[in-house]
Amino acid sequence: MKKNIRDAEKSQQGDTMGTSNGSLARIAKGIRLLVLDVDGVLTDGGIILDNQGNELKSFHVRDGHGIKMLIHSGIHVAIITGRSSKVVVLRAKELGITDVLQKCHDKRTAYKGLLEKYSLDDREVAYIGDDIVDLPLLKRAGLPVAVADAVDEVKSSAVFVTENRGGRGAVREVIEFILKAKGLWKEILNGYSKT
């Protein structure tokens, strides 16, 4: 049975929903890199082209804020996508994402480069995907996550599935789960609660 993030959060205190790699909270606690697909994960998968051929994408502001919080907490964030888009570079720069790997038709090569760059192994990586091109990385990552509207094959390869759809807060869901597992969430909330 696939777990969703809310169920996993409820069980972080004395987690008993083990996976073959141990509990979800224990896995999330060890994450040092979050790798994201773009279309269908950071966006809803829609692509808008105007009459001049400019590509437009819509990103969820809470996903972006979550990414900034994660980076501020010392966790690397990277994008690996099969397409190439100027708007992705602009959004990544805005959020502080320095690893933006586009036109990656075989995402495994880009992923391997990130592991080498940051001296990580698969167990320290969370990957969020939505389509079959994400399967190779979902099968390698220590914390493989599918967005709610991912294709069935991706959901089957994920440890759990978000409640929110791609481009609609799914990334933020995963980020909050990781930060809570690492014991950082309350500190972040307290920072916003100061008067």
TIRO-2110 file (N, C-alpha, C; in Angstrom, 1 decimal):
// TIRO-2110
0.8, -1.2, 0.0, N, 1, A
0.0, 0.0, 0.0, CA, 1, A
0.9, 1.2, 0.0, C, 1, A
0.7, 2.1, -0.9, N, 2, A
1.4, 3.4, -1.0, CA, 2, A
1.0, 4.3, 0.1, C, 2, A
1.9, 5.0, 0.7, N, 3, A
1.6, 6.0, 1.7, CA, 3, A
1.6, 7.3, 1.1, C, 3, A
0.8, 8.2, 1.7, N, 4, A
0.9, 9.6, 1.3, CA, 4, A
1.6, 10.4, 2.3, C, 4, A
2.0, 11.6, 2.0, N, 5, A
2.9, 12.3, 2.9, CA, 5, A
2.2, 12.6, 4.2, C, 5, A
0.9, 12.9, 4.2, N, 6, A
0.2, 13.3, 5.4, CA, 6, A
0.2, 12.0, 6.4, C, 6, A
0.0, 10.8, 5.9, N, 7, A
0.1, 9.7, 6.7, CA, 7, A
1.5, 9.5, 7.3, C, 7, A
2.5, 9.7, 6.4, N, 8, A
3.9, 9.6, 6.9, CA, 8, A
4.2, 10.6, 8.0, C, 8, A
3.7, 11.9, 7.8, N, 9, A
3.9, 12.9, 8.9, CA, 9, A
3.3, 12.5, 10.2, C, 9, A
2.1, 11.9, 10.2, N, 10, A
1.4, 11.5, 11.4, CA, 10, A
2.2, 10.4, 12.1, C, 10, A
3.0, 9.6, 11.4, N, 11, A
3.7, 8.5, 12.0, CA, 11, A
5.1, 8.9, 12.3, C, 11, A
5.6, 10.1, 12.0, N, 12, A
7.0, 10.4, 12.3, CA, 12, A
7.3, 10.3, 13.7, C, 12, A
6.4, 10.4, 14.6, N, 13, A
6.7, 10.2, 16.0, CA, 13, A
6.5, 8.7, 16.2, C, 13, A
7.6, 7.9, 16.4, N, 14, A
7.5, 6.5, 16.6, CA, 14, A
7.0, 5.8, 15.3, C, 14, A
7.6, 6.2, 14.2, N, 15, A
7.2, 5.6, 12.9, CA, 15, A
7.2, 4.1, 12.8, C, 15, A
6.1, 3.5, 12.4, N, 16, A
6.0, 2.1, 12.3, CA, 16, A
5.7, 1.6, 10.9, C, 16, A
5.6, 2.6, 9.9, N, 17, A
5.3, 2.1, 8.6, CA, 17, A
6.6, 2.0, 7.8, C, 17, A
7.3, 0.9, 8.1, N, 18, A
8.6, 0.7, 7.4, CA, 18, A
8.4, 0.4, 5.9, C, 18, A
9.5, 0.7, 5.3, N, 19, A
9.7, 0.4, 3.9, CA, 19, A
10.8, -0.5, 3.8, C, 19, A
11.2, -1.1, 2.6, N, 20, A
12.3, -2.0, 2.5, CA, 20, A
13.6, -1.2, 2.9, C, 20, A
13.7, 0.1, 2.9, N, 21, A
14.8, 0.8, 3.2, CA, 21, A
14.8, 1.4, 4.6, C, 21, A
13.8, 1.1, 5.4, N, 22, A
13.6, 1.7, 6.7, CA, 22, A
12.4, 2.6, 6.7, C, 22, A
12.2, 3.3, 7.8, N, 23, A
11.0, 4.2, 7.9, CA, 23, A
11.2, 5.4, 7.0, C, 23, A
10.0, 6.0, 6.5, N, 24, A
10.1, 7.1, 5.7, CA, 24, A
10.7, 8.3, 6.4, C, 24, A
10.4, 8.5, 7.6, N, 25, A
11.0, 9.6, 8.4, CA, 25, A
12.5, 9.5, 8.5, C, 25, A
13.0, 8.3, 8.7, N, 26, A
14.4, 8.1, 8.8, CA, 26, A
15.1, 8.3, 7.5, C, 26, A
14.4, 7.9, 6.4, N, 27, A
15.0, 8.1, 5.1, CA, 27, A
15.0, 9.7, 4.8, C, 27, A
13.9, 10.3, 5.1, N, 28, A
13.8, 11.8, 4.9, CA, 28, A
14.9, 12.5, 5.7, C, 28, A
15.1, 12.1, 6.9, N, 29, A
16.1, 12.7, 7.8, CA, 29, A
17.5, 12.7, 7.2, C, 29, A
17.8, 11.7, 6.4, N, 30, A
19.1, 11.7, 5.7, CA, 30, A
19.2, 12.3, 4.4, C, 30, A
18.2, 13.0, 3.9, N, 31, A
18.2, 13.6, 2.6, CA, 31, A
19.1, 14.8, 2.6, C, 31, A
20.0, 14.9, 1.6, N, 32, A
20.9, 16.1, 1.5, CA, 32, A
20.7, 16.8, 0.1, C, 32, A
19.9, 16.1, -0.8, N, 33, A
19.7, 16.7, -2.1, CA, 33, A
18.3, 16.3, -2.6, C, 33, A
17.5, 17.3, -3.0, N, 34, A
16.2, 17.2, -3.6, CA, 34, A
16.3, 17.5, -5.1, C, 34, A
16.0, 16.5, -5.9, N, 35, A
16.0, 16.6, -7.4, CA, 35, A
14.6, 16.7, -7.9, C, 35, A
14.4, 17.7, -8.7, N, 36, A
13.0, 17.9, -9.3, CA, 36, A
13.0, 17.8, -10.8, C, 36, A
11.9, 17.2, -11.3, N, 37, A
11.5, 17.4, -12.7, CA, 37, A
10.8, 18.7, -12.8, C, 37, A
10.6, 19.2, -14.0, N, 38, A
9.9, 20.5, -14.1, CA, 38, A
8.4, 20.3, -14.5, C, 38, A
8.2, 19.9, -15.8, N, 39, A
6.9, 19.8, -16.3, CA, 39, A
6.1, 18.7, -15.6, C, 39, A
5.0, 19.0, -14.9, N, 40, A
4.3, 18.0, -14.2, CA, 40, A
4.6, 17.9, -12.7, C, 40, A
5.7, 18.5, -12.3, N, 41, A
6.2, 18.5, -10.9, CA, 41, A
6.2, 19.9, -10.4, C, 41, A
7.1, 20.8, -10.9, N, 42, A
7.1, 22.2, -10.6, CA, 42, A
6.0, 23.0, -11.2, C, 42, A
5.5, 22.4, -12.3, N, 43, A
4.3, 23.0, -13.0, CA, 43, A
3.2, 22.0, -13.1, C, 43, A
2.1, 22.4, -13.6, N, 44, A
1.0, 21.4, -13.8, CA, 44, A
1.1, 20.6, -15.0, C, 44, A
2.2, 20.8, -15.8, N, 45, A
2.4, 20.0, -17.0, CA, 45, A
2.0, 20.7, -18.2, C, 45, A
1.2, 21.8, -18.1, N, 46, A
0.8, 22.6, -19.2, CA, 46, A
1.9, 23.5, -19.8, C, 46, A
1.9, 23.6, -21.1, N, 47, A
2.9, 24.5, -21.7, CA, 47, A
2.1, 25.5, -22.6, C, 47, A
2.3, 26.8, -22.4, N, 48, A
1.6, 27.8, -23.1, CA, 48, A
2.6, 28.5, -24.1, C, 48, A
2.3, 28.5, -25.3, N, 49, A
3.2, 29.2, -26.3, CA, 49, A
2.4, 30.4, -26.8, C, 49, A
3.0, 31.6, -26.8, N, 50, A
2.3, 32.7, -27.4, CA, 50, A
2.6, 32.8, -28.9, C, 50, A
2.1, 33.9, -29.6, N, 51, A
2.2, 34.0, -31.0, CA, 51, A
3.7, 34.3, -31.5, C, 51, A
4.5, 34.7, -30.5, N, 52, A
5.9, 34.9, -30.9, CA, 52, A
6.8, 33.7, -30.6, C, 52, A
6.2, 32.6, -30.1, N, 53, A
6.9, 31.4, -29.8, CA, 53, A
7.5, 31.4, -28.4, C, 53, A
7.1, 32.4, -27.6, N, 54, A
7.6, 32.4, -26.2, CA, 54, A
6.8, 31.4, -25.4, C, 54, A
7.6, 30.7, -24.5, N, 55, A
7.0, 29.6, -23.7, CA, 55, A
6.7, 30.2, -22.3, C, 55, A
5.5, 29.9, -21.8, N, 56, A
5.1, 30.4, -20.5, CA, 56, A
4.8, 29.2, -19.6, C, 56, A
5.1, 29.3, -18.4, N, 57, A
4.9, 28.2, -17.4, CA, 57, A
4.3, 28.9, -16.1, C, 57, A
3.5, 28.2, -15.4, N, 58, A
3.0, 28.6, -14.1, CA, 58, A
3.6, 27.8, -13.0, C, 58, A
4.2, 28.5, -12.0, N, 59, A
4.8, 27.9, -10.9, CA, 59, A
4.0, 28.2, -9.6, C, 59, A
3.9, 27.3, -8.7, N, 60, A
3.2, 27.6, -7.4, CA, 60, A
4.1, 28.3, -6.5, C, 60, A
3.6, 29.4, -5.9, N, 61, A
4.5, 30.3, -5.0, CA, 61, A
4.9, 29.5, -3.7, C, 61, A
4.0, 28.6, -3.2, N, 62, A
4.4, 27.9, -2.0, CA, 62, A
5.5, 26.8, -2.3, C, 62, A
5.5, 26.3, -3.5, N, 63, A
6.6, 25.4, -3.9, CA, 63, A
7.9, 26.2, -3.8, C, 63, A
7.8, 27.4, -4.4, N, 64, A
9.0, 28.2, -4.4, CA, 64, A
9.5, 28.6, -3.1, C, 64, A
8.6, 29.0, -2.2, N, 65, A
9.0, 29.3, -0.8, CA, 65, A
9.6, 28.1, -0.1, C, 65, A
9.0, 27.0, -0.3, N, 66, A
9.5, 25.7, 0.2, CA, 66, A
11.0, 25.5, -0.2, C, 66, A
11.2, 25.7, -1.5, N, 67, A
12.6, 25.5, -2.0, CA, 67, A
13.6, 26.4, -1.4, C, 67, A
13.2, 27.7, -1.2, N, 68, A
14.0, 28.6, -0.5, CA, 68, A
14.3, 28.2, 0.9, C, 68, A
13.3, 27.7, 1.6, N, 69, A
13.5, 27.2, 3.0, CA, 69, A
14.4, 26.0, 3.0, C, 69, A
14.3, 25.1, 2.1, N, 70, A
15.1, 23.9, 2.1, CA, 70, A
16.6, 24.3, 1.8, C, 70, A
16.8, 25.2, 0.8, N, 71, A
18.2, 25.6, 0.5, CA, 71, A
18.8, 26.4, 1.7, C, 71, A
18.0, 27.2, 2.4, N, 72, A
18.4, 28.0, 3.6, CA, 72, A
18.8, 27.0, 4.7, C, 72, A
18.2, 25.8, 4.7, N, 73, A
18.5, 24.8, 5.7, CA, 73, A
19.7, 24.0, 5.4, C, 73, A
20.3, 24.2, 4.3, N, 74, A
21.5, 23.5, 3.9, CA, 74, A
21.3, 22.3, 3.0, C, 74, A
20.2, 22.1, 2.5, N, 75, A
19.9, 21.0, 1.6, CA, 75, A
19.9, 21.5, 0.1, C, 75, A
20.7, 20.8, -0.7, N, 76, A
20.8, 21.2, -2.1, CA, 76, A
19.5, 20.8, -2.8, C, 76, A
19.2, 21.7, -3.8, N, 77, A
18.1, 21.4, -4.7, CA, 77, A
18.6, 21.5, -6.1, C, 77, A
18.2, 20.6, -7.0, N, 78, A
18.6, 20.6, -8.4, CA, 78, A
17.4, 20.3, -9.3, C, 78, A
17.5, 20.7, -10.5, N, 79, A
16.4, 20.5, -11.5, CA, 79, A
17.1, 19.6, -12.6, C, 79, A
16.4, 18.5, -13.0, N, 80, A
16.8, 17.8, -14.1, CA, 80, A
15.6, 17.6, -15.0, C, 80, A
15.6, 18.1, -16.2, N, 81, A
14.5, 18.1, -17.1, CA, 81, A
14.9, 17.8, -18.5, C, 81, A
14.0, 17.1, -19.2, N, 82, A
14.3, 16.7, -20.6, CA, 82, A
14.1, 17.9, -21.6, C, 82, A
13.4, 18.9, -21.2, N, 83, A
13.1, 20.1, -22.1, CA, 83, A
14.1, 21.2, -21.7, C, 83, A
14.1, 22.2, -22.6, N, 84, A
14.9, 23.4, -22.3, CA, 84, A
14.0, 24.6, -22.4, C, 84, A
14.1, 25.5, -21.4, N, 85, A
13.2, 26.6, -21.3, CA, 85, A
13.9, 27.7, -20.6, C, 85, A
13.9, 28.9, -21.1, N, 86, A
14.5, 30.1, -20.5, CA, 86, A
13.7, 30.4, -19.1, C, 86, A
12.4, 30.2, -19.1, N, 87, A
11.6, 30.5, -17.9, CA, 87, A
12.1, 29.6, -16.8, C, 87, A
12.5, 28.4, -17.0, N, 88, A
13.0, 27.5, -16.0, CA, 88, A
14.3, 28.1, -15.4, C, 88, A
15.2, 28.6, -16.2, N, 89, A
16.4, 29.2, -15.7, CA, 89, A
16.1, 30.4, -14.9, C, 89, A
15.1, 31.2, -15.3, N, 90, A
14.7, 32.4, -14.6, CA, 90, A
14.2, 32.1, -13.2, C, 90, A
13.3, 31.1, -13.2, N, 91, A
12.6, 30.7, -11.9, CA, 91, A
13.7, 30.1, -11.0, C, 91, A
14.6, 29.3, -11.5, N, 92, A
15.6, 28.6, -10.7, CA, 92, A
16.5, 29.7, -10.1, C, 92, A
16.9, 30.7, -10.8, N, 93, A
17.7, 31.8, -10.3, CA, 93, A
17.0, 32.5, -9.2, C, 93, A
15.8, 32.8, -9.4, N, 94, A
15.0, 33.5, -8.4, CA, 94, A
14.9, 32.7, -7.1, C, 94, A
14.9, 31.4, -7.2, N, 95, A
14.8, 30.6, -6.0, CA, 95, A
16.2, 30.2, -5.4, C, 95, A
17.3, 30.4, -6.1, N, 96, A
18.6, 30.1, -5.6, CA, 96, A
19.0, 28.7, -6.0, C, 96, A
18.4, 28.1, -7.0, N, 97, A
18.8, 26.8, -7.5, CA, 97, A
19.9, 27.0, -8.5, C, 97, A
21.1, 26.4, -8.2, N, 98, A
22.2, 26.6, -9.1, CA, 98, A
22.4, 25.4, -10.0, C, 98, A
21.9, 24.3, -9.7, N, 99, A
22.0, 23.1, -10.6, CA, 99, A
20.8, 22.9, -11.4, C, 99, A
20.8, 23.5, -12.6, N, 100, A
19.7, 23.4, -13.6, CA, 100, A
20.1, 22.7, -14.8, C, 100, A
19.8, 21.4, -14.9, N, 101, A
20.2, 20.6, -16.0, CA, 101, A
19.1, 20.3, -17.0, C, 101, A
19.1, 20.9, -18.1, N, 102, A
18.1, 20.9, -19.1, CA, 102, A
18.5, 20.0, -20.3, C, 102, A
17.6, 19.6, -21.2, N, 103, A
17.8, 18.8, -22.3, CA, 103, A
18.4, 17.5, -21.9, C, 103, A
18.0, 16.9, -20.8, N, 104, A
18.5, 15.7, -20.3, CA, 104, A
17.6, 14.5, -20.7, C, 104, A
17.8, 14.0, -21.9, N, 105, A
16.9, 12.9, -22.4, CA, 105, A
17.2, 11.6, -21.6, C, 105, A
18.4, 11.5, -21.1, N, 106, A
18.8, 10.4, -20.2, CA, 106, A
19.2, 11.0, -18.9, C, 106, A
18.2, 11.1, -18.0, N, 107, A
18.4, 11.8, -16.8, CA, 107, A
19.5, 11.2, -15.9, C, 107, A
19.8, 9.9, -16.1, N, 108, A
20.7, 9.2, -15.3, CA, 108, A
22.1, 9.8, -15.3, C, 108, A
22.6, 10.3, -16.4, N, 109, A
23.9, 11.0, -16.5, CA, 109, A
24.0, 12.2, -15.7, C, 109, A
22.9, 13.1, -15.8, N, 110, A
22.9, 14.3, -15.0, CA, 110, A
22.8, 14.0, -13.5, C, 110, A
22.1, 13.0, -13.1, N, 111, A
21.9, 12.5, -11.7, CA, 111, A
23.3, 12.1, -11.2, C, 111, A
23.9, 11.3, -12.0, N, 112, A
25.3, 10.7, -11.5, CA, 112, A
26.2, 11.9, -11.3, C, 112, A
26.2, 12.9, -12.2, N, 113, A
27.0, 14.1, -12.0, CA, 113, A
26.8, 14.8, -10.7, C, 113, A
25.5, 14.9, -10.3, N, 114, A
25.1, 15.6, -9.1, CA, 114, A
25.6, 14.8, -7.9, C, 114, A
25.5, 13.5, -7.9, N, 115, A
26.0, 12.6, -6.8, CA, 115, A
27.5, 12.9, -6.7, C, 115, A
28.2, 12.9, -7.8, N, 116, A
29.7, 13.1, -7.7, CA, 116, A
30.0, 14.5, -7.2, C, 116, A
29.3, 15.5, -7.7, N, 117, A
29.6, 16.9, -7.3, CA, 117, A
29.4, 17.1, -5.8, C, 117, A
28.4, 16.5, -5.2, N, 118, A
28.1, 16.7, -3.8, CA, 118, A
28.6, 15.5, -2.9, C, 118, A
29.3, 14.6, -3.5, N, 119, A
29.8, 13.4, -2.8, CA, 119, A
28.6, 12.7, -2.0, C, 119, A
27.6, 12.4, -2.7, N, 120, A
26.4, 11.7, -2.1, CA, 120, A
26.2, 10.3, -2.7, C, 120, A
25.4, 9.6, -2.0, N, 121, A
25.0, 8.3, -2.6, CA, 121, A
23.4, 8.4, -2.7, C, 121, A
22.9, 7.4, -3.4, N, 122, A
21.5, 7.4, -3.7, CA, 122, A
20.6, 7.6, -2.4, C, 122, A
21.0, 7.0, -1.3, N, 123, A
20.2, 7.1, -0.1, CA, 123, A
19.9, 8.6, 0.4, C, 123, A
20.8, 9.5, 0.0, N, 124, A
20.7, 10.9, 0.4, CA, 124, A
20.0, 11.8, -0.5, C, 124, A
19.3, 11.2, -1.5, N, 125, A
18.6, 11.9, -2.5, CA, 125, A
17.1, 11.6, -2.5, C, 125, A
16.3, 12.7, -2.6, N, 126, A
14.9, 12.6, -2.8, CA, 126, A
14.7, 13.1, -4.3, C, 126, A
13.8, 12.3, -5.0, N, 127, A
13.5, 12.7, -6.3, CA, 127, A
11.9, 12.7, -6.5, C, 127, A
11.4, 13.8, -7.1, N, 128, A
10.0, 13.9, -7.3, CA, 128, A
9.8, 13.8, -8.8, C, 128, A
8.9, 12.9, -9.3, N, 129, A
8.6, 12.7, -10.7, CA, 129, A
7.2, 12.6, -11.0, C, 129, A
6.8, 12.5, -12.2, N, 130, A
5.4, 12.4, -12.6, CA, 130, A
5.2, 11.5, -13.9, C, 130, A
6.3, 11.2, -14.6, N, 131, A
6.0, 10.5, -15.9, CA, 131, A
7.1, 9.4, -16.1, C, 131, A
7.0, 8.6, -17.1, N, 132, A
7.8, 7.4, -17.2, CA, 132, A
9.3, 7.8, -17.4, C, 132, A
9.6, 9.0, -17.9, N, 133, A
11.0, 9.4, -18.1, CA, 133, A
11.7, 9.5, -16.7, C, 133, A
10.9, 9.6, -15.7, N, 134, A
11.4, 9.7, -14.3, CA, 134, A
11.7, 8.4, -13.7, C, 134, A
11.3, 7.3, -14.2, N, 135, A
11.4, 6.0, -13.6, CA, 135, A
12.9, 5.6, -13.3, C, 135, A
13.9, 5.9, -14.1, N, 136, A
15.2, 5.5, -13.7, CA, 136, A
15.7, 6.2, -12.5, C, 136, A
15.4, 7.4, -12.3, N, 137, A
15.8, 8.1, -11.1, CA, 137, A
15.0, 7.8, -9.9, C, 137, A
13.7, 7.5, -10.1, N, 138, A
12.9, 7.1, -9.0, CA, 138, A
13.4, 5.7, -8.4, C, 138, A
13.9, 4.9, -9.3, N, 139, A
14.4, 3.6, -8.9, CA, 139, A
15.7, 3.7, -8.1, C, 139, A
16.4, 4.8, -8.3, N, 140, A
17.7, 5.0, -7.6, CA, 140, A
17.6, 5.8, -6.4, C, 140, A
16.8, 6.8, -6.3, N, 141, A
16.7, 7.7, -5.2, CA, 141, A
16.3, 7.0, -3.9, C, 141, A
16.9, 7.5, -2.8, N, 142, A
16.5, 7.0, -1.5, CA, 142, A
15.1, 7.3, -1.1, C, 142, A
14.6, 8.4, -1.5, N, 143, A
13.2, 8.9, -1.3, CA, 143, A
12.5, 9.2, -2.6, C, 143, A
12.0, 8.2, -3.3, N, 144, A
11.3, 8.4, -4.5, CA, 144, A
9.9, 8.8, -4.3, C, 144, A
9.5, 10.0, -4.8, N, 145, A
8.1, 10.5, -4.6, CA, 145, A
7.4, 10.7, -5.9, C, 145, A
6.1, 10.4, -6.0, N, 146, A
5.3, 10.7, -7.2, CA, 146, A
4.3, 11.8, -6.8, C, 146, A
4.0, 12.7, -7.7, N, 147, A
3.0, 13.7, -7.5, CA, 147, A
1.6, 13.0, -7.6, C, 147, A
0.6, 13.6, -7.1, N, 148, A
-0.7, 13.0, -7.1, CA, 148, A
-1.3, 12.6, -8.4, C, 148, A
-0.9, 13.4, -9.4, N, 149, A
-1.4, 13.1, -10.8, CA, 149, A
-0.4, 12.5, -11.7, C, 149, A
0.6, 11.8, -11.1, N, 150, A
1.6, 11.1, -11.9, CA, 150, A
0.9, 9.9, -12.6, C, 150, A
1.6, 9.4, -13.6, N, 151, A
1.1, 8.1, -14.2, CA, 151, A
1.3, 7.0, -13.3, C, 151, A
0.5, 5.9, -13.5, N, 152, A
0.4, 4.8, -12.6, CA, 152, A
1.8, 4.1, -12.4, C, 152, A
2.6, 4.0, -13.5, N, 153, A
3.9, 3.4, -13.4, CA, 153, A
4.8, 4.2, -12.4, C, 153, A
4.7, 5.5, -12.4, N, 154, A
5.5, 6.3, -11.5, CA, 154, A
5.0, 6.1, -10.1, C, 154, A
3.7, 6.1, -9.9, N, 155, A
3.2, 5.9, -8.5, CA, 155, A
3.6, 4.6, -8.0, C, 155, A
3.7, 3.6, -8.8, N, 156, A
4.1, 2.2, -8.4, CA, 156, A
5.6, 2.2, -8.0, C, 156, A
6.4, 3.1, -8.6, N, 157, A
7.8, 3.1, -8.3, CA, 157, A
8.2, 4.0, -7.1, C, 157, A
7.2, 4.8, -6.6, N, 158, A
7.4, 5.7, -5.5, CA, 158, A
7.2, 5.1, -4.2, C, 158, A
7.9, 5.6, -3.2, N, 159, A
7.7, 5.2, -1.8, CA, 159, A
6.3, 5.7, -1.3, C, 159, A
6.0, 6.9, -1.7, N, 160, A
4.7, 7.5, -1.4, CA, 160, A
4.3, 8.5, -2.5, C, 160, A
3.1, 8.9, -2.4, N, 161, A
2.5, 9.8, -3.4, CA, 161, A
2.0, 11.0, -2.7, C, 161, A
2.2, 12.2, -3.2, N, 162, A
1.7, 13.5, -2.6, CA, 162, A
0.2, 13.5, -2.7, C, 162, A
-0.4, 14.3, -1.8, N, 163, A
-1.8, 14.6, -1.9, CA, 163, A
-2.1, 15.7, -3.0, C, 163, A
-1.1, 16.6, -3.2, N, 164, A
-1.3, 17.7, -4.1, CA, 164, A
-0.7, 17.3, -5.5, C, 164, A
-1.3, 17.9, -6.5, N, 165, A
-0.9, 17.6, -7.9, CA, 165, A
0.4, 18.4, -8.2, C, 165, A
1.0, 18.0, -9.3, N, 166, A
2.2, 18.7, -9.7, CA, 166, A
1.8, 20.2, -10.1, C, 166, A
2.7, 21.1, -9.7, N, 167, A
2.5, 22.5, -9.9, CA, 167, A
1.4, 23.1, -9.0, C, 167, A
0.9, 22.3, -8.0, N, 168, A
-0.1, 22.8, -7.1, CA, 168, A
0.2, 22.5, -5.7, C, 168, A
1.5, 22.6, -5.3, N, 169, A
1.9, 22.4, -4.0, CA, 169, A
2.5, 21.1, -3.6, C, 169, A
2.7, 20.2, -4.6, N, 170, A
3.3, 18.9, -4.3, CA, 170, A
4.7, 19.0, -3.8, C, 170, A
5.5, 19.9, -4.4, N, 171, A
6.9, 20.0, -4.0, CA, 171, A
6.9, 20.5, -2.6, C, 171, A
6.1, 21.5, -2.2, N, 172, A
6.1, 22.0, -0.8, CA, 172, A
5.8, 20.9, 0.2, C, 172, A
4.8, 20.0, -0.2, N, 173, A
4.5, 18.9, 0.7, CA, 173, A
5.7, 18.1, 1.0, C, 173, A
6.5, 17.7, 0.0, N, 174, A
7.7, 16.9, 0.2, CA, 174, A
8.7, 17.7, 1.0, C, 174, A
8.9, 19.0, 0.7, N, 175, A
9.9, 19.8, 1.5, CA, 175, A
9.5, 19.8, 3.0, C, 175, A
8.2, 20.1, 3.3, N, 176, A
7.8, 20.1, 4.7, CA, 176, A
8.1, 18.8, 5.3, C, 176, A
7.8, 17.7, 4.7, N, 177, A
8.0, 16.4, 5.2, CA, 177, A
9.5, 16.2, 5.6, C, 177, A
10.4, 16.6, 4.7, N, 178, A
11.8, 16.5, 4.9, CA, 178, A
12.3, 17.3, 6.1, C, 178, A
11.8, 18.6, 6.1, N, 179, A
12.2, 19.5, 7.1, CA, 179, A
11.7, 19.0, 8.5, C, 179, A
10.5, 18.5, 8.5, N, 180, A
9.9, 18.0, 9.8, CA, 180, A
10.7, 16.7, 10.2, C, 180, A
11.1, 15.9, 9.3, N, 181, A
11.9, 14.7, 9.6, CA, 181, A
13.2, 15.0, 10.2, C, 181, A
13.8, 16.1, 9.7, N, 182, A
15.1, 16.6, 10.2, CA, 182, A
15.0, 17.4, 11.5, C, 182, A
13.8, 17.7, 11.9, N, 183, A
13.6, 18.5, 13.1, CA, 183, A
13.8, 19.9, 12.9, C, 183, A
13.7, 20.4, 11.7, N, 184, A
13.9, 21.8, 11.4, CA, 184, A
12.7, 22.7, 11.3, C, 184, A
11.5, 22.0, 11.1, N, 185, A
10.3, 22.7, 10.8, CA, 185, A
9.9, 23.7, 11.9, C, 185, A
9.9, 23.3, 13.2, N, 186, A
9.5, 24.2, 14.3, CA, 186, A
10.4, 25.4, 14.3, C, 186, A
11.7, 25.2, 14.1, N, 187, A
12.6, 26.4, 14.1, CA, 187, A
12.2, 27.4, 13.0, C, 187, A
11.9, 26.8, 11.8, N, 188, A
11.5, 27.7, 10.7, CA, 188, A
10.2, 28.5, 11.1, C, 188, A
9.2, 27.7, 11.6, N, 189, A
7.9, 28.4, 12.0, CA, 189, A
8.2, 29.4, 13.1, C, 189, A
9.0, 29.1, 14.0, N, 190, A
9.3, 30.1, 15.1, CA, 190, A
10.0, 31.4, 14.5, C, 190, A
10.8, 31.2, 13.5, N, 191, A
11.4, 32.4, 12.8, CA, 191, A
10.3, 33.3, 12.2, C, 191, A
9.2, 32.7, 11.7, N, 192, A
8.1, 33.6, 11.1, CA, 192, A
7.2, 34.1, 12.2, C, 192, A
7.2, 33.5, 13.4, N, 193, A
6.3, 33.9, 14.5, CA, 193, A
6.8, 35.0, 15.3, C, 193, A
8.0, 35.4, 15.2, N, 194, A
8.6, 36.5, 16.0, CA, 194, A
7.9, 37.8, 15.7, C, 194, A
7.6, 38.5, 16.7, N, 195, A
7.0, 39.8, 16.5, CA, 195, A
7.9, 41.0, 16.9, C, 195, A
END
